[in-house]
């Protein structure tokens, strides 16, 4: 094999693609055909037949009593917060390192996101910082189980009990995961999941809230169903609601996707462990420590840390560009510190409570993760065999051996017009500060 890096014109480590995602077969085709021919396509009555079946099955799989299937994951966060009574001017603690939708859902309720830094060992909410962020206006906490790690739910629930706060687990990355034997989303008061195309289960779009509180579940249905109550005897508050229902087509697909979840979860875990044994030995790469309390590992993305000093001083973005060129799908700035995100820059003018709030946050771990340190590998890499996973290690070792080929990229601007598209992308991948 040539040692020249692919980004410099050498042959890549890998020419064949990884397992194609999403995975489907004739079972999805059959259930979609059945829904089509039934004429019962939509989300009303709410929940409709397939959505009710899926909600119950998914909740049971994650150790909760009730599951309310809705149109997408961000909506599921918004509905759970509103159903909990969170509203205008309230404060909700969220991690600074997550997808913007986690914090946007808070704004959509009229409340204010209070960004707290993340733990450097997990990139999840730093429990040590939570109580310092609590004020008399704090109503809820949203821990995000990020990538393939959990927030420390033991300590977080103890804080919640002391302060009377609603805990909404953002489990968009955690389908099938378990904490001390208990399903993701069932440890807090409610759990939110997404079924967007890239997620561990998908119907293209979709979401669900799981809970063991029947009154909360009823209120979520009401808010998702244009304000109509779930049951005649529901105790929920009267409310205007949107149409956030899940269609029968989505629910039918998800019922089949759920049947695959356990096998895929175990396969990802086997292959990520195989990769870890070698990946952790590479100078300049460090792994997020495993936590024995995570008793079922869900890996939406496998995340590791890149250290520039171990790779000749190059920036993380240069490493990511080179790794992609070797045929390994990956991302660096997959997420960023949300309060610095361009998607959040306009929000002060649009949301009055946010406009009035102190928006000066200092979250150095989130900043470092977003712009310098984290590297994300998508879950489909680990749905094949061990050889697929080990190709990641081979590509990283190749980059490290030939790091001199990347060291002059940042200053070598004279040749930019003659560069390949990959080289130009590398030069343009700059952090926002």
Secondary structure, 3 states (H helix, E strand, C coil): CCCCCHHHCCCCCCCCCCCCCCCCCHHHHHHHHHHHHHCCCCCCCCCCHHHHHHHHHHHHHCCCCEEEEECCHHHHHHHHHHHCCCCCCCEEEEECEECHHHHHHHHHCCCEEEEECECCCCCCECHHHHHHHCCCCEEEEECECCCCCCCCHHHHHHHHHHHCCEEEEECCCCCCCEECCEECCCCCCEEEEECECCCCCCCECCEEEEECCHHHHHHHHHHHECCCCCCCCCCCCCCCCCECECCHHHHHHHHHHHHHHHHHHHHHHHHHHHHHHHHCCCCCEEECCCCCCEEECCCCEEEEEECHHHHCCCCHHHHHHHHHHCCCCCECCCCEEHHHCHHHHCHHHHCHHHHHCCCCCCCHHHHHHHHHHEEEEEHHHHHCCHHHHHHHHHHHHHHHHCCHHHHCCCCCCCCHHHCCHHHHHHHHCCCCC
